[in-house]
């Protein structure tokens, strides 16, 4: 299993790294959109639409991304002021609703609504990721690393200190202590990144330097809040999988599960990070 996980990770890195470092945006846009469309296929299967309907949902996510790319300048103008705050409100309210009411109530929503929510959720995340890419590599990686640092710190913090279960009916392995460790880990990352930016003076700022530049060091209070929302994204996907009776969203990534399993924390993170950008530039 470990060998399989490592080989899959190496293949993914071989695909993603050249696209991320490309001087133009389209390679990363294409690669990331394929991954997001695959996540759309997984979402349909988890919500009771296998076969042709699942392929259709993946194609819908792909088509939404292509249409957005073709009209990119118009989309940027249209969504500049309202989309990201609206997405933040939807994620916070919707995430709290799902987690508060429990997994049994997810199927109370109509299948059509659940499928449409998946398309909107994935498209918004892809759009926010692409806008982050256009902000520069430093910005893009700083947001990606927030999710990775939160996950790593929560894992080790939970193993060492975990006592109180966070959501035992959804994800028995998660603890409140792990969440707090994740928040601490991302704060350490943010402070270190700002100091590195000041020492290296990159052409474009990181997400954390943007926060500090707008509100001073107090601006980093946003980081624990975003860390909490990565947990919400993770728990939300876990809840959907539990309702579907699935361990993984698919087996597309041998040793790692599915694409949704790898990007669930990013789905709320990038739209919420862009809300901070909108507010900072207001």
Secondary structure, 3 states (H helix, E strand, C coil): CHHHHHHHHHHHHHHHHHHHHCCCCHHHHHHHHHHHHHHHHHHHHHCCCCCHHHHHHHHHHHHHHHHHHHCHHHHHHHHCCCHHHHHHHHHHHHHHHHHHHCHHHHHHCCHHHHHHHHHHHHHHHHHHHHHHHHHCHHHHHHHHHHHHHHHHHHHHHHHHHCCCEEECCCEEEEEHHHHHHHHHHHHHHHHHHHHHHHHHCCCCCCHHHHHHHHHHHHHHHHHHHHHHHHHHHHHHHHHHHHHHCCCCCCCCECCCECHHHHHHHHHHHHHHHHHHHHHHCC
